[in-house]
Amino acid sequence: MSNIKVLKAQLETTIKALELKLQRSNEPTLKQYLERYKNTLKAIESGSSEVEINKHARKLLNCARGYMETSTNYQQNFLTEMGKTEKVVKQL
């Protein structure tokens, strides 16, 4: 499986986790992160070049860390998924 396919699958998982969190907590920061994830997924689904996908994907780096600076609960599913996404992005 190519790295782009792996990224697409992980983005879909992370987006679901973020949407679940947003149902319980209407945090503006999470909405911004969700938009970044959706934009990256949209770039993949629209057949954008790898350069364009990388451009969007790089914007996802450090989002999990940024959120953890505002929270004391680090054991949240969406944070775990965001971390997994960042690992995939670093492998592109």
Buried (B, 14 or more C-beta within 10 A) or exposed (E): EEBBEBBBEBBBBBBEBBBEBBEEEEBEEBEEBBEBBBBBBEBBEEEBEBEBBBBBBEBBEEBBEEBBEEEEEEEBBBBBBBBBBBEBBEEE
